[in-house]
Amino acid sequence: MRRGVRTDMQAYRAALDRTGDVAIGAFARRFDLAALQRNVKAIGTFGNQAHNRAKRIYLRFIPPTVAHLRGNFERNPPMRALGGKLLPILSALAEKAAAESTG
């Protein structure tokens, strides 16, 4: 059985902590930066699939992806200015996607 991503990341972070090679804080920041980029890209992909390829099933993935981004911005004070600009737009998009995916 495949372990979840969260479990895999916790194991990786624990291994880094044991070796002392990378500070956990630096690892977490790098991971969150990568997650930010990938989540924004994923939202664009979901929207493209829904609107250009008529695969509306992808709309349901936008609200949880925006929720992941919100948590990312809350965990990372240096990212909050960007979050202040992106989250109002992405939250409105998530609401629209949720309404369209159920209707």
Contacts in CASP RR format, 6 or more apart in sequence:
PFRMAT RR
TARGET T0000
AUTHOR 0000-0000-0000
METHOD contacts of the structure
MODEL  1
MRRGVRTDMQAYRAALDRTGDVAIGAFARRFDLAALQRNVKAIGTFGNQA
HNRAKRIYLRFIPPTVAHLRGNFERNPPMRALGGKLLPILSALAEKAAAE
STG
3 11 0 8 1.000
9 31 0 8 1.000
13 24 0 8 1.000
13 27 0 8 1.000
13 28 0 8 1.000
16 22 0 8 1.000
16 24 0 8 1.000
16 27 0 8 1.000
17 24 0 8 1.000
28 75 0 8 1.000
29 76 0 8 1.000
32 72 0 8 1.000
32 75 0 8 1.000
32 76 0 8 1.000
32 79 0 8 1.000
35 68 0 8 1.000
35 72 0 8 1.000
36 69 0 8 1.000
36 72 0 8 1.000
36 79 0 8 1.000
39 65 0 8 1.000
39 68 0 8 1.000
39 69 0 8 1.000
39 72 0 8 1.000
40 69 0 8 1.000
40 86 0 8 1.000
42 61 0 8 1.000
42 65 0 8 1.000
43 62 0 8 1.000
43 65 0 8 1.000
43 66 0 8 1.000
43 90 0 8 1.000
43 93 0 8 1.000
45 58 0 8 1.000
46 58 0 8 1.000
46 59 0 8 1.000
46 61 0 8 1.000
46 62 0 8 1.000
46 65 0 8 1.000
46 97 0 8 1.000
47 58 0 8 1.000
47 59 0 8 1.000
47 62 0 8 1.000
47 97 0 8 1.000
49 55 0 8 1.000
49 58 0 8 1.000
50 56 0 8 1.000
50 57 0 8 1.000
50 58 0 8 1.000
50 59 0 8 1.000
50 97 0 8 1.000
50 100 0 8 1.000
56 100 0 8 1.000
56 101 0 8 1.000
57 101 0 8 1.000
59 97 0 8 1.000
59 98 0 8 1.000
59 100 0 8 1.000
59 101 0 8 1.000
60 97 0 8 1.000
60 98 0 8 1.000
60 101 0 8 1.000
62 93 0 8 1.000
62 94 0 8 1.000
62 97 0 8 1.000
62 98 0 8 1.000
63 94 0 8 1.000
63 95 0 8 1.000
63 97 0 8 1.000
63 98 0 8 1.000
65 94 0 8 1.000
66 87 0 8 1.000
66 90 0 8 1.000
66 91 0 8 1.000
66 93 0 8 1.000
66 94 0 8 1.000
67 94 0 8 1.000
69 83 0 8 1.000
69 86 0 8 1.000
69 87 0 8 1.000
69 90 0 8 1.000
70 87 0 8 1.000
70 91 0 8 1.000
72 79 0 8 1.000
73 79 0 8 1.000
73 80 0 8 1.000
73 82 0 8 1.000
73 83 0 8 1.000
73 84 0 8 1.000
73 86 0 8 1.000
73 87 0 8 1.000
74 80 0 8 1.000
END
